[in-house]
């Protein structure tokens, strides 16, 4: 988007699968004034928010370091956590801004137009599916809530048009996998044990190395991302999950 010469809004909806994008696409086609295109993308493996949001920032290379709670991804030496995303974006497009959906959806026409007078490019972060699905007590509501996510994005696009912004891009950091019924025992695999630094999840494990051969697949992270690193990744077969302790959901997991 660096060379784009018109104002644009980029809506990044956490865990918004391609099929939902296609549903949104068909809804917007009902208005003959809309000129639309759609195309699928593959998320990196591991497929989760921290890396997915990093991939969507402008960069000439991503680096990764071990952190206390998670891996620390960096662009131009800056960690890509939410506090730094606007700074990183502005290094590529000075007249740009990041904002949450919950804030911008409250703008009236005048406030929305003033907002885009100052900003050429806006990254709008929308988090509904991931917020519902990634919690054990609400994950069973995932499928019902996807329709609400589509309606929220459609409403936001209509407001953006009213602010005289005619170019909107909708994308996501990753998709999701969902099993409506409870998983059976044979849908779970042994959580691989990492050597050295390790970050585990019910859908992937990142580590410097693994003890023995992982139950599912072992991959080099440099082959599944655009990051030069010696870190390794383990993922379970098909749509299986790793057995992981804790108050985490298993019917909803992040996916490509």
Secondary structure, DSSP 4 states (H G I P E B T S, - for coil): -TT--S-EEEEEETT--HHHHHHHHHHHHTSTT--------PPPSS-SHHHHHHHTS--S-BEEE--SSS-EEEETTEE-STTTHHHHHHHH-SSEEEEEHHHHTT--HHHHHHHHHH-SEEEEEE-SHHHHHTSTTTGGGHHHHHHHHHHHHHHHHHHHHHTT---EEEE-S-EEEE-SSPPPGGGEEPPPPEEEEEEE-SS-EEEEEESS--SSEEEEHHHHSSB----EEEE-STT-EE---SS--SSEEEE-
